[in-house]
């Protein structure tokens, strides 16, 4: 069984990433936690215990999401939930029972640092990241 501890992060695709960074920092009080290279195109903002990642649609990662956010393009790349326990074998068994296929296990950065991560998709095609505790 999967037990969610909390929301870890949300990834938003943006036509004008810097405008969104300014909005989230100035209006909502977020702070820039880190910026990945412009080619990758992610700015990670601290939002309390969670992160809001802003991804430029014309960056390496942003292009994977298709068209820019409008009627035919999506602006949400994925959302991530931090699991209470991360037992890969138990998670995969649970997913299989529900006919859900998970991605390969990878280490990814989240609100607590680098930790184990598996991507799944809901029935509407929304991507959800299942994240374990930081391994650092």
Secondary structure, DSSP 8 states (H G I E B T S, - for coil): ---EEEEEEEEEEESSHHHHHHHHHHTT--EEEEE--TTT-EEEEEETTEEEEEEETTSHHHHTT-S-SSSSS-SEEEEEEEES---HHHHHHHHHHTT------EEEEETTEEEEEEEEE-TTS-EEEEEEEE--
